[in-house]
Structures are given as C-alpha cells and as structure tokens.
Amino acid sequence: MGDKDEKKKKHKDNEFGAGGTLSTLEPGEMSDTEASAGAGLPDPGFPEAPRKKRRRGWIIAGAVVLVLALLIVLPRLLGLGRNMTSAGGPETYTVQRGDITVTLSGSGTLEPADSYTVTSLITGDILTAPFEEGDVVEKDQVLYTVDSSDINNGIQQAQNSVSDSQYKYDSALKQADSLRLKAGGAGTVTTVNVQPGDTVQAGQAVAVIQDSATMRLKVLFQRDVARSFAVGARADVTLDSSNETYAGTIAEIGGVDQVLTGNVIAREVTVTLANPGAIAPGQTAYVSVGGKYGLQNGTFEYNYEGSVTSTISGTVASVSAKAGSRVTKDQVVVTLRSDTVDQQVQSAKSALENAQLSLESQTNKLSNYTIKSPIAGTIVEKDVKAGDTLNTGVVLCTVFDLSHLTLTLNVDELDIKKVQPGQAVTLTAGAAAGTEYTGTVTKINIKGTTKNGVTSYPVTIQIDKAEGLLPGMNVDAKIVVSSMKDVLTVPVGAVLRNNFVLLKTGDSQKSTEPGVPAGYSYTEVTLGPSNDTDIVITSGLQEGDVVALMDNTPTSYDYNPFEPARGQSAGSAETGGSQDQAPQSAAGVAG
C-alpha cells in the first residue's frame, strides 16, 4: 500500500473508526486497532492481501456510514445532545407559574343516544305505514297496522270458552258449598242424627232446629187497615184459652190480597212474641193493633222449626252444633266431604284458568297487529311498506334517538381511576374539521376487557350539542381528568431521566459532569401532573430559575433518557417509567 493510500486510511479510521463503524473516541484517544498495532499485537483488521480488492467496498460503506454519522452528529452539534459544544449554548426556559390541564386521549365511533330495530312478531298484510325515512316519531306512535281478522276470530272463540268454563266452575263451587249443611233459621238444635265418619245420602235430615222461645201467628186484616201498619209496631195478642193478653211485634205485612166471604179484601200480618212458657204450637189467639182487630184468629207456631237436610251425598267430616245449642240462620251445623266434588271443582278451576290464559294470549297478540315506535327518534331505515305481506321476524324499520350522541372509549387500567362521571371531554372529528365539541363522562363500566395482558374499561361520553356530527363518524376525544392553576411548570423537554434538570448556575467554569455545558448543573426535582407539553414541578425549582431544554428523543444521546414506554391504547394517557429505577421520565408522568 502506498503512502497516499495509507494516509487516507488513517484519516478514515480516525473519523469512523476501523471497519467503518461510528467512533465514540475523544480527541487524543487511540482505537483498539491502533493500540494493538503500537503494542506489537496482531492487527484485528482485515488481512493486507484482500484490501485492494475490497477498497471500493470500503469506500461505499464508508460513505454510508459517513451519512449516518452526520445524521447522528449534526443534532448534537446544533441541538442539545450529550456533548453540547455549540457556541450559543443550550436553549433555555425560565421557570414560571401557570395553569396546566391533564387529559386522557382516545378515539372511537359515535353512536345515537338509543336505537331500536322494529321487528315483526306476526304474519299478515300491512294495511297502513304512514311514515317515511327521516321522519321524527314519538314514543308509542303507530308505525304499522296489520290485518287482524284471523286473530279477532280467535279472540271471540277464547271469550266463549272463558264464559263456558266460568259457568262450570261456579256450578262446581255451589256443589262444594252444599257440603256445608246450614241452619234454615235461628233456634235451638233439638236433634243431631249423624256423627263424623257417617255416610249421608242426598235428602237425608241430619239435625232438627226449633225456636220455641219465640212464637208467631198469622192473622188477616182488612187491606186498608193492614196498609196502615208498620213492621216493628206493637201488637196485642190475646189467648183464646185463657183470655190473657201479651205484647207482640209486627214482623211482616203481606203484599198479596186475599178475597174473603162477602168480597172482603184482606192481607196477612205476621206477629211474633216472646213465649212466656205456656204457649204451645196449635193454640189460637186474636190480635189487635191500635184498637183494630183482625178478621180471624190466628194459630201459634214456633218462630222457626225445621230440619237440616243434605242435598248431596258425602261423608260427615265434622259436626259443628250439638243438641241443645243455639244457632243462627245459615250457621253451619254439619260439614261433609266428597272426593268426587273436590275433583269436579279442581277440574273446573283448571279449565277456567286455561281458557283465561288462552284469551289473554289471543288479546296480547292483537296488540302486535298495531305496531308502535318503542322510542322517540328519527326513522333511519324503512324496510317494508303498506301492501307488503309480513312474516315473523322480518325487520320493519330502524329508529335512532338523536337527542344526543354517545361515544365509548376504552380506558387503560392504569388510568381508569382518574376518570369520574361529570368530567368534561373535548372532541374533534375529521368530518367536521375546525369544530371542537364538548361532551361529558356519564358512565364508567367496571366490567373490563383484557387483551395482551392489559385491561381496559369502557367509558361512556355524552355529546348534547352535536350539530354536524352523525352516528358512525370517527372522533378523537380528550377527557379532562384534572386541572391545576398557578403552579410551577416547565416544558416536558426540560426534564431528564430520573427526574433531573439542567439548572443554570451562572458559573462560567466548564462542568466536570459529562455532557453538561458550562454554567449548568444537574438538579433533582419532584414532578407533579403533566400533559403532552408541560409538567408540574412541586419541589427542586423556584420561579425565575433557568433550565436547559433538552431534546428528549432516543437518538439525542448515547444512552436512552427514557425507559421503554408502555404502549398507548385508545383512551390511555402516555405512561412509562424506568424498569430498574423508581423515578419516572417526564413523558411517563400522568396527573
């Protein structure tokens, strides 16, 4: 190799390092190749023989590496890389107080406030459909009427069945009630002819009741005279046998005329009186009311005397009144049981219930022949019209409630606790460029969805004023999770790894710390909430301090100032942090 080529090689090795790779040597340092050559060690480069053949390849490779080197070195020379040696010094920022708003960003698709697809539940011909797409309808507004002739016939048949079943059930209940043998009048039980377990046939008397304490007799009075009487009025009763008179009471005034001899028209008056103990059935007496006498004498009888007789066969279940006990009218004296009657009642009851269910079903179906809008909204699709024939399950139309729009964002598990109902949301849409909309968080669903080890939760946002937006449009949203006023802030770019900043000290001496320009020093700070551009400083700096603005991109340093950030999904804030150190970078702080 000639002297000229050797000089070029040495120059190139000094610029790019042996082999064409980026060199990080400081001025005055030797490469490993140079050091090994100077020490008499074998050259780790390529053998001498092939170099001539590969020189052209080296030149091309060197040119590529040179371009890459310029791309890496120029930002350091012009900006704020680790070796900041530009004459003008780093760009600075004076710490000051201000306001900061922290948001969570995401995107999604707009949906109507509510939507409903109206589907046919019946078959038949559509008679009317008085609406069109785009019409605004109210809740329960009639959309379709369908021919209901067949269902009306079914309803009539079901009604007839209910009436028939009701009659049979009532008859069965009456028969069951006849198992309860009752007193026909008030009185004293004189005889009980049965006991529990006895079999009773229809027409059999089971007990006898007499009211001997009260006697009654019926007397005829002239019609006009009888008309002047009143029930409850006093009546004097005189016994024929002893001519003794007792006070009685008019219990009943007959309404039927009776013609006596001589064409005298009379009416029957019933009088009762307490039995003094000497009056027996069959004795006679005459009655006067207010000085007016009856036309004939009357004959005494017990106020009530009768037998308790069964009208149905059965077995005595219980006897409720013993001989000598006093009973009232319609009081149960003996109760029978009958399996046959019980079965008849149950069967009639079941038949009635089935008939009623059938009628209810038919009636409910009738309502399906008048199809109403389930919600208030706008008709967005009309799939069938008047004259069409329906089949079950056919989609008729679709209604959207456009009173407001909604958006669902899936918020990362690390951020979901920052979201609360009522928080404000700003939205933008590509379809409405230049317009910003406002929404509100209305619902946070705690049922999350996990994907690739990350769980997100649906957050519902309501947009009340959505002019220019339509369901289905894609929008970007920012949830305002916090807002702070009058706090110390610096640009995110001023904060380095592990929460350090370069604070301007005013010292003109060159810093001994690598990559720190003269007049600056590393200062640790405590970080607060941040957004895309600014971050709150809670301690470590004061208002008026001057800090250097760093280019916090991975290519700006020989080391990465940020740890790998967590992937950002829709609705999540940028988060990240060191895997081996506690402090976070600026980009990894969320309010």
C-alpha positions as CSV (number, residue, x, y, z in Angstrom):
1,M,0.0,0.0,0.0
2,G,1.3,3.5,-0.9
3,D,1.9,6.4,1.4
4,K,-1.1,8.3,-0.1
5,D,-3.4,5.3,0.5
6,E,-2.1,4.8,3.9
7,K,-2.7,8.4,4.9
8,K,-6.3,8.1,3.6
9,K,-6.8,5.0,5.6
10,K,-5.5,6.6,8.8
11,H,-7.7,9.7,8.2
12,K,-10.7,7.4,7.6
13,D,-10.0,5.3,10.7
14,N,-9.8,8.5,12.8
15,E,-13.2,9.7,11.5
16,F,-15.2,6.5,11.5
17,G,-13.1,4.0,13.4
18,A,-11.5,0.9,11.9
19,G,-14.1,-1.1,10.0
20,G,-16.4,1.9,9.1
21,T,-18.4,2.0,12.4
22,L,-19.4,5.1,14.4
23,S,-16.5,6.1,16.7
24,T,-17.0,7.5,20.2
25,L,-13.3,8.3,20.8
26,E,-12.4,11.6,22.5
27,P,-9.6,13.6,20.9
28,G,-6.3,12.1,21.7
29,E,-7.6,8.6,22.4
30,M,-6.5,5.6,20.2
31,S,-8.6,2.9,18.8
32,D,-8.1,-0.7,19.9
33,T,-6.6,-1.4,16.5
34,E,-4.1,1.4,16.8
35,A,-3.3,0.4,20.4
36,S,-2.7,-3.2,19.4
37,A,-0.5,-2.1,16.5
38,G,1.5,0.1,18.7
39,A,2.0,-2.7,21.2
40,G,3.2,-5.1,18.5
41,L,-0.1,-7.2,18.6
42,P,-1.7,-8.6,15.5
43,D,-3.9,-6.2,13.7
44,P,-7.5,-7.1,14.3
45,G,-8.5,-5.7,10.9
46,F,-8.7,-7.5,7.5
47,P,-5.5,-9.2,6.1
48,E,-3.4,-7.0,3.8
49,A,-3.9,-9.1,0.7
50,P,-7.6,-8.7,0.2
51,R,-7.7,-4.9,1.0
52,K,-7.1,-3.8,-2.6
53,K,-10.0,-5.8,-3.8
54,R,-12.2,-4.5,-1.0
55,R,-11.2,-0.9,-1.2
56,R,-14.1,0.0,-3.4
57,G,-16.5,-1.7,-1.0
58,W,-14.9,0.2,1.9
59,I,-15.4,3.5,0.1
60,I,-19.1,2.8,-0.4
61,A,-19.5,1.5,3.1
62,G,-17.6,4.5,4.4
63,A,-19.8,6.9,2.5
64,V,-22.9,5.3,4.0
65,V,-21.5,5.4,7.5
66,L,-20.5,9.0,6.9
67,V,-24.1,9.9,6.1
68,L,-25.3,8.1,9.2
69,A,-22.7,9.7,11.3
70,L,-23.7,13.2,10.0
71,L,-27.4,12.4,10.9
72,I,-26.3,11.5,14.4
73,V,-23.6,14.1,15.0
74,L,-25.3,17.1,13.5
75,P,-28.2,17.2,16.1
76,R,-25.5,17.1,18.8
77,L,-23.7,20.0,17.3
78,L,-26.8,22.0,16.6
79,G,-29.0,20.9,19.4
80,L,-28.7,19.6,23.0
81,G,-27.1,16.2,22.7
82,R,-25.0,14.7,25.4
83,N,-21.9,16.5,24.2
84,M,-23.2,20.0,24.0
85,T,-20.5,22.0,22.5
86,S,-22.3,24.6,20.3
87,A,-21.1,28.1,20.7
88,G,-24.5,29.5,21.5
89,G,-25.2,27.1,24.4
90,P,-28.5,25.2,25.0
91,E,-31.9,26.6,24.6
92,T,-33.3,27.7,27.9
93,Y,-36.6,28.2,29.7
94,T,-37.3,30.4,32.7
95,V,-39.4,28.6,35.3
96,Q,-42.7,30.4,35.9
97,R,-46.2,29.8,37.3
98,G,-49.1,28.9,35.1
99,D,-52.1,26.6,34.6
100,I,-52.0,23.0,33.4
101,T,-54.7,20.7,32.2
102,V,-54.2,16.9,32.2
103,T,-56.2,14.8,29.7
104,L,-56.6,11.3,28.6
105,S,-56.8,10.8,24.8
106,G,-58.6,8.3,22.7
107,S,-60.8,7.8,19.7
108,G,-64.0,6.0,18.9
109,T,-67.1,5.9,16.8
110,L,-70.2,8.0,17.6
111,E,-73.5,6.2,18.4
112,P,-77.0,7.5,18.8
113,A,-78.5,8.0,22.3
114,D,-80.6,5.0,21.7
115,S,-81.6,2.8,18.7
116,Y,-84.2,0.2,18.1
117,T,-84.8,-2.2,15.3
118,V,-88.6,-2.8,14.9
119,T,-89.2,-6.5,14.1
120,S,-92.4,-8.3,13.1
121,L,-93.9,-10.7,15.6
122,I,-96.8,-11.8,13.5
123,T,-97.8,-12.6,9.9
124,G,-100.3,-10.7,7.9
125,D,-100.9,-8.0,5.3
126,I,-99.7,-4.4,6.1
127,L,-102.7,-2.1,5.9
128,T,-101.0,1.2,6.7
129,A,-97.5,2.6,7.2
130,P,-97.9,6.4,7.4
131,F,-94.2,7.4,7.7
132,E,-91.0,7.8,5.7
133,E,-87.3,7.7,6.3
134,G,-86.2,10.9,8.0
135,D,-89.5,11.4,9.8
136,V,-89.3,12.2,13.5
137,V,-91.7,10.0,15.5
138,E,-92.8,10.0,19.2
139,K,-92.8,7.0,21.6
140,D,-95.8,4.8,21.0
141,Q,-96.6,6.5,17.7
142,V,-98.3,4.0,15.3
143,L,-96.0,2.9,12.6
144,Y,-97.8,0.0,11.0
145,T,-101.3,-1.6,11.2
146,V,-101.7,-5.2,10.1
147,D,-104.8,-7.1,9.1
148,S,-106.1,-8.7,12.3
149,S,-109.2,-10.6,11.0
150,D,-107.9,-14.0,12.0
151,I,-106.8,-13.0,15.5
152,N,-110.2,-11.4,16.1
153,N,-112.0,-14.7,15.4
154,G,-109.6,-16.4,17.8
155,I,-110.4,-13.9,20.5
156,Q,-114.1,-14.4,20.1
157,Q,-113.7,-18.2,20.5
158,A,-111.5,-17.7,23.5
159,Q,-114.1,-15.5,25.1
160,N,-116.8,-18.1,24.6
161,S,-114.6,-20.7,26.2
162,V,-114.0,-18.5,29.2
163,S,-117.7,-18.0,29.7
164,D,-118.5,-21.7,29.5
165,S,-115.7,-22.6,31.8
166,Q,-116.7,-19.9,34.3
167,Y,-120.3,-21.3,34.5
168,K,-119.0,-24.8,35.1
169,Y,-116.6,-23.6,37.8
170,D,-119.4,-21.6,39.5
171,S,-121.6,-24.7,39.5
172,A,-118.9,-26.8,41.0
173,L,-118.3,-24.3,43.7
174,K,-122.0,-24.3,44.6
175,Q,-122.0,-28.0,44.8
176,A,-118.9,-27.8,47.1
177,D,-120.7,-25.3,49.2
178,S,-123.7,-27.7,49.6
179,L,-121.4,-30.0,51.6
180,R,-121.7,-27.4,54.3
181,L,-125.1,-28.1,55.8
182,K,-126.6,-24.9,57.4
183,A,-129.4,-24.0,59.7
184,G,-132.5,-22.7,57.9
185,G,-133.3,-20.4,60.8
186,A,-132.3,-19.3,64.2
187,G,-133.2,-21.6,67.1
188,T,-132.1,-24.4,69.3
189,V,-130.7,-27.7,67.9
190,T,-133.1,-30.3,69.3
191,T,-131.7,-33.4,67.5
192,V,-128.4,-34.3,65.7
193,N,-128.7,-37.5,63.7
194,V,-125.1,-38.0,62.5
195,Q,-121.6,-38.1,63.7
196,P,-118.2,-37.8,62.0
197,G,-117.5,-40.7,59.5
198,D,-121.2,-41.4,58.8
199,T,-122.3,-41.6,55.2
200,V,-125.0,-39.2,54.3
201,Q,-127.3,-39.5,51.2
202,A,-129.0,-36.7,49.3
203,G,-132.3,-35.8,51.0
204,Q,-131.3,-37.1,54.5
205,A,-132.0,-35.0,57.6
206,V,-129.0,-34.6,59.8
207,A,-130.5,-32.3,62.5
208,V,-133.7,-30.6,63.7
209,I,-133.9,-27.0,64.9
210,Q,-136.7,-25.2,66.8
211,D,-137.1,-21.7,68.0
212,S,-139.5,-22.3,70.9
213,A,-138.5,-19.2,72.8
214,T,-140.4,-17.1,70.2
215,M,-143.9,-17.8,68.9
216,R,-145.6,-16.5,65.8
217,L,-149.0,-16.4,64.4
218,K,-150.5,-15.0,61.2
219,V,-153.8,-13.0,61.2
220,L,-155.8,-11.5,58.3
221,F,-156.7,-7.7,58.5
222,Q,-158.7,-5.6,56.0
223,R,-156.3,-4.5,53.3
224,D,-156.6,-0.8,54.0
225,V,-156.1,-1.4,57.7
226,A,-153.1,-3.6,57.1
227,R,-151.6,-0.9,54.8
228,S,-151.7,1.5,57.8
229,F,-149.5,-0.8,59.9
230,A,-145.7,-0.7,60.1
231,V,-143.2,-3.5,60.7
232,G,-142.0,-3.3,64.3
233,A,-145.2,-1.8,65.6
234,R,-146.8,-3.2,68.8
235,A,-149.5,-5.8,68.5
236,D,-151.6,-7.1,71.4
237,V,-152.1,-10.9,71.4
238,T,-155.0,-12.4,73.5
239,L,-155.1,-16.2,74.0
240,D,-158.4,-17.8,73.4
241,S,-157.9,-20.4,76.1
242,S,-157.1,-18.1,79.0
243,N,-158.1,-14.7,77.6
244,E,-154.6,-13.5,78.6
245,T,-153.1,-10.7,76.6
246,Y,-149.4,-10.5,75.7
247,A,-147.4,-7.7,73.8
248,G,-146.1,-8.8,70.5
249,T,-144.5,-7.2,67.4
250,I,-145.5,-6.9,63.8
251,A,-142.8,-9.0,62.0
252,E,-144.2,-8.9,58.4
253,I,-147.0,-7.4,56.4
254,G,-148.1,-9.4,53.4
255,G,-148.4,-7.8,50.0
256,V,-150.9,-10.3,48.4
257,D,-154.6,-9.6,48.6
258,Q,-156.9,-12.3,49.7
259,V,-160.7,-12.2,49.0
260,L,-162.9,-13.4,51.8
261,T,-166.6,-14.1,52.0
262,G,-168.6,-11.0,51.3
263,N,-165.9,-9.7,48.9
264,V,-163.8,-8.5,51.8
265,I,-160.2,-7.9,50.6
266,A,-157.7,-8.8,53.3
267,R,-153.9,-9.1,53.8
268,E,-151.9,-11.3,56.1
269,V,-150.0,-9.8,59.0
270,T,-147.4,-11.9,60.9
271,V,-146.9,-11.2,64.6
272,T,-144.2,-12.6,66.9
273,L,-144.0,-12.6,70.7
274,A,-141.7,-14.0,73.4
275,N,-143.1,-17.3,74.7
276,P,-143.9,-16.9,78.3
277,G,-143.6,-20.7,78.6
278,A,-147.3,-21.6,78.4
279,I,-147.8,-21.1,74.7
280,A,-147.6,-24.2,72.5
281,P,-148.0,-24.7,68.8
282,G,-151.6,-25.1,67.8
283,Q,-153.1,-22.7,70.3
284,T,-155.1,-19.8,68.9
285,A,-155.4,-16.1,69.7
286,Y,-156.8,-12.9,68.3
287,V,-154.7,-9.8,67.6
288,S,-155.4,-6.1,67.7
289,V,-153.2,-3.3,66.5
290,G,-154.0,0.2,67.7
291,G,-157.6,-0.8,68.5
292,K,-158.1,-2.5,65.1
293,Y,-158.8,-6.3,65.3
294,G,-158.0,-9.0,62.9
295,L,-160.7,-10.6,60.8
296,Q,-159.9,-14.1,62.1
297,N,-158.0,-15.6,64.9
298,G,-154.5,-16.9,64.3
299,T,-152.8,-20.2,65.2
300,F,-149.4,-20.3,67.1
301,E,-146.4,-22.0,65.8
302,Y,-142.7,-21.9,66.6
303,N,-140.9,-18.9,65.2
304,Y,-138.7,-21.4,63.3
305,E,-138.9,-25.2,63.1
306,G,-137.1,-27.1,60.5
307,S,-134.7,-29.9,59.6
308,V,-131.1,-29.6,58.3
309,T,-131.3,-31.7,55.2
310,S,-128.4,-32.6,52.8
311,T,-128.8,-32.1,49.1
312,I,-125.7,-34.1,48.2
313,S,-124.1,-37.4,49.2
314,G,-121.0,-37.4,51.2
315,T,-119.2,-38.4,54.4
316,V,-119.6,-36.4,57.6
317,A,-116.4,-34.6,58.2
318,S,-117.4,-32.6,61.3
319,V,-120.5,-31.7,63.4
320,S,-120.4,-28.0,64.5
321,A,-123.5,-27.8,66.7
322,K,-124.6,-30.2,69.4
323,A,-128.1,-30.9,70.6
324,G,-129.3,-28.1,72.9
325,S,-127.0,-25.5,71.4
326,R,-128.3,-22.2,70.0
327,V,-127.6,-21.5,66.3
328,T,-128.3,-18.6,64.0
329,K,-129.7,-18.6,60.5
330,D,-127.2,-20.0,57.9
331,Q,-124.9,-21.2,60.6
332,V,-123.1,-24.5,59.6
333,V,-124.3,-27.4,61.6
334,V,-122.7,-30.4,59.8
335,T,-119.8,-30.5,57.2
336,L,-119.5,-33.2,54.6
337,R,-116.6,-34.2,52.4
338,S,-116.7,-35.7,48.9
339,D,-113.7,-36.6,46.7
340,T,-115.9,-36.5,43.7
341,V,-117.0,-32.9,44.3
342,D,-113.4,-31.9,45.1
343,Q,-112.2,-33.3,41.8
344,Q,-115.0,-31.6,39.9
345,V,-114.1,-28.2,41.5
346,Q,-110.4,-28.7,40.7
347,S,-111.1,-29.7,37.1
348,A,-113.5,-26.8,36.5
349,K,-110.9,-24.4,38.0
350,S,-108.2,-25.7,35.8
351,A,-110.4,-25.5,32.7
352,L,-111.3,-21.9,33.6
353,E,-107.6,-20.9,34.1
354,N,-106.6,-22.4,30.7
355,A,-109.5,-20.6,29.0
356,Q,-108.4,-17.3,30.6
357,L,-104.8,-17.8,29.6
358,S,-105.9,-18.6,26.0
359,L,-107.9,-15.4,25.9
360,E,-105.1,-13.4,27.4
361,S,-102.7,-14.8,24.8
362,Q,-105.0,-14.0,21.9
363,T,-105.6,-10.5,23.3
364,N,-101.9,-9.9,23.6
365,K,-101.3,-11.0,20.1
366,L,-103.9,-8.5,18.9
367,S,-101.7,-5.7,20.2
368,N,-98.9,-7.0,17.8
369,Y,-101.1,-6.1,14.8
370,T,-100.7,-2.4,15.7
371,I,-97.0,-1.7,15.6
372,K,-95.8,1.3,17.5
373,S,-92.5,3.1,17.9
374,P,-90.7,1.8,21.0
375,I,-88.8,5.1,21.4
376,A,-88.9,8.7,20.3
377,G,-86.5,9.4,17.5
378,T,-85.8,9.6,13.8
379,I,-86.6,6.8,11.2
380,V,-83.3,6.0,9.6
381,E,-84.5,2.9,7.6
382,K,-87.9,1.8,6.4
383,D,-87.8,-1.7,5.1
384,V,-91.5,-2.6,4.4
385,K,-94.4,-0.5,3.3
386,A,-98.2,-0.7,3.1
387,G,-99.4,-3.6,0.9
388,D,-96.5,-5.9,1.8
389,T,-97.1,-9.2,3.5
390,L,-95.3,-9.8,6.7
391,N,-93.6,-12.9,8.1
392,T,-92.5,-13.4,11.6
393,G,-89.0,-12.0,12.3
394,V,-88.9,-9.5,9.4
395,V,-87.2,-6.2,10.1
396,L,-89.7,-3.4,9.6
397,C,-87.7,-0.2,10.3
398,T,-84.9,1.3,12.4
399,V,-85.3,4.2,14.8
400,F,-82.5,6.4,16.2
401,D,-82.8,8.7,19.2
402,L,-80.6,11.6,18.1
403,S,-81.4,13.8,21.0
404,H,-77.7,13.4,21.8
405,L,-74.8,11.2,20.7
406,T,-72.6,8.9,22.7
407,L,-69.1,7.7,22.4
408,T,-67.4,4.8,24.2
409,L,-63.7,4.9,25.0
410,N,-61.7,2.0,26.4
411,V,-59.5,3.5,29.1
412,D,-56.4,1.7,30.3
413,E,-56.4,0.1,33.8
414,L,-53.6,2.5,34.9
415,D,-55.8,5.5,34.1
416,I,-59.3,4.4,34.8
417,K,-59.2,5.7,38.4
418,K,-58.6,9.2,37.1
419,V,-61.9,9.2,35.2
420,Q,-65.1,10.3,37.0
421,P,-68.7,10.9,35.9
422,G,-69.3,14.5,35.1
423,Q,-65.8,15.2,33.7
424,A,-65.6,17.4,30.7
425,V,-64.5,16.0,27.3
426,T,-63.3,17.8,24.2
427,L,-63.9,16.1,20.8
428,T,-62.9,16.7,17.2
429,A,-63.9,14.9,14.1
430,G,-62.3,14.7,10.7
431,A,-65.7,15.1,9.2
432,A,-66.2,18.4,11.0
433,A,-62.7,19.9,10.7
434,G,-62.1,23.1,12.6
435,T,-65.0,22.5,15.1
436,E,-64.5,21.4,18.7
437,Y,-67.3,19.7,20.5
438,T,-67.9,19.3,24.3
439,G,-69.1,16.2,26.0
440,T,-69.4,14.8,29.5
441,V,-68.5,11.4,31.0
442,T,-71.8,9.8,32.0
443,K,-70.9,6.2,32.8
444,I,-67.9,4.1,33.8
445,N,-68.3,0.3,33.2
446,I,-66.4,-1.7,35.7
447,K,-66.6,-4.8,33.5
448,G,-63.2,-4.6,31.9
449,T,-61.7,-6.4,28.8
450,T,-58.3,-7.9,29.0
451,K,-56.1,-8.2,25.8
452,N,-52.4,-9.0,25.7
453,G,-52.2,-8.7,29.4
454,V,-53.7,-5.2,29.5
455,T,-57.2,-4.5,30.9
456,S,-59.3,-1.6,29.6
457,Y,-62.7,-0.3,30.8
458,P,-65.5,1.2,28.7
459,V,-66.2,4.9,29.5
460,T,-69.4,6.4,28.0
461,I,-69.3,10.0,26.9
462,Q,-72.4,12.0,26.1
463,I,-72.4,14.9,23.5
464,D,-75.5,17.0,23.8
465,K,-74.7,19.6,21.1
466,A,-73.6,17.6,18.1
467,E,-74.6,19.7,15.1
468,G,-72.5,18.5,12.2
469,L,-71.9,15.0,13.7
470,L,-73.7,11.8,12.8
471,P,-73.7,8.3,14.2
472,G,-70.9,6.2,12.8
473,M,-68.4,9.1,12.5
474,N,-65.0,8.7,14.0
475,V,-63.9,11.2,16.6
476,D,-60.9,12.0,18.8
477,A,-61.6,12.7,22.4
478,K,-59.7,14.1,25.4
479,I,-61.1,13.6,28.9
480,V,-60.0,16.5,31.2
481,V,-59.0,14.4,34.3
482,S,-57.5,17.3,36.2
483,S,-56.7,21.0,36.0
484,M,-54.3,22.9,38.2
485,K,-53.9,26.7,38.4
486,D,-50.9,28.9,39.4
487,V,-48.3,26.1,39.7
488,L,-44.7,25.9,38.7
489,T,-44.3,24.3,35.3
490,V,-41.6,23.6,32.8
491,P,-41.7,22.1,29.3
492,V,-41.5,18.3,29.3
493,G,-38.3,18.6,27.4
494,A,-36.5,20.2,30.3
495,V,-36.7,17.0,32.5
496,L,-34.1,14.3,32.1
497,R,-34.0,10.7,33.2
498,N,-34.6,10.1,36.9
499,N,-36.2,13.5,37.3
500,F,-33.2,15.7,36.8
501,V,-33.0,19.1,35.1
502,L,-30.0,21.1,33.9
503,L,-30.2,24.2,36.1
504,K,-28.4,27.3,35.0
505,T,-25.9,28.3,37.8
506,G,-24.1,31.3,36.2
507,D,-20.7,29.7,36.8
508,S,-18.6,30.2,33.7
509,Q,-16.3,27.3,34.5
510,K,-16.7,24.2,32.4
511,S,-18.7,21.5,34.2
512,T,-16.8,18.3,35.1
513,E,-20.0,16.3,34.6
514,P,-20.1,14.6,31.1
515,G,-22.4,16.3,28.7
516,V,-23.1,19.3,30.9
517,P,-22.3,22.7,29.4
518,A,-20.5,25.4,31.3
519,G,-22.8,27.3,33.7
520,Y,-25.2,24.4,34.3
521,S,-25.5,21.6,36.8
522,Y,-27.8,18.6,37.3
523,T,-30.6,19.3,39.8
524,E,-33.1,16.7,41.0
525,V,-36.8,17.8,41.0
526,T,-40.1,16.4,42.2
527,L,-42.7,16.0,39.5
528,G,-46.4,16.6,39.5
529,P,-49.1,16.0,36.8
530,S,-48.1,16.5,33.2
531,N,-49.7,16.7,29.8
532,D,-48.2,16.5,26.3
533,T,-46.2,19.7,26.6
534,D,-45.8,20.8,30.2
535,I,-45.1,19.2,33.6
536,V,-45.7,20.5,37.1
537,I,-42.6,20.9,39.4
538,T,-43.6,20.5,43.1
539,S,-40.1,20.9,44.5
540,G,-36.5,21.4,43.4
541,L,-37.0,24.6,41.4
542,Q,-38.2,28.2,42.1
543,E,-40.0,30.7,40.0
544,G,-37.4,32.5,37.9
545,D,-34.9,29.6,37.7
546,V,-33.5,29.0,34.2
547,V,-33.3,25.4,32.9
548,A,-31.9,23.9,29.7
549,L,-34.4,22.5,27.2
550,M,-33.3,19.0,26.2
551,D,-34.1,17.1,23.1
552,N,-35.6,14.1,24.8
553,T,-35.6,11.8,21.8
554,P,-33.7,8.4,22.0
555,T,-31.3,9.4,19.2
556,S,-30.1,12.5,21.0
557,Y,-28.0,10.6,23.5
558,D,-25.5,7.8,23.6
559,Y,-28.0,6.4,26.2
560,N,-31.7,6.5,26.2
561,P,-33.0,9.1,28.7
562,F,-36.4,7.2,28.9
563,E,-37.2,3.7,29.8
564,P,-39.3,1.8,27.3
565,A,-42.8,3.3,27.5
566,R,-45.9,1.4,27.9
567,G,-47.9,1.0,24.7
568,Q,-50.6,3.6,24.4
569,S,-54.1,2.3,23.5
570,A,-57.2,4.2,22.7
571,G,-58.3,6.2,25.7
572,S,-55.0,5.9,27.7
573,A,-52.6,8.6,28.6
574,E,-48.9,8.2,27.8
575,T,-47.3,6.3,30.6
576,G,-43.8,4.9,31.2
577,G,-41.0,4.6,33.7
578,S,-37.7,3.0,34.4
579,Q,-37.7,-0.7,35.0
580,D,-34.8,-0.6,37.3
581,Q,-35.2,2.9,39.0
582,A,-38.1,4.4,40.7
583,P,-38.1,8.0,39.2
584,Q,-40.1,8.4,36.0
585,S,-39.3,10.4,33.0
586,A,-41.4,13.4,32.1
587,A,-43.3,11.5,29.4
588,G,-44.2,8.9,32.0
589,V,-45.9,11.2,34.5
590,A,-49.7,11.5,34.4
591,G,-51.8,13.7,36.6
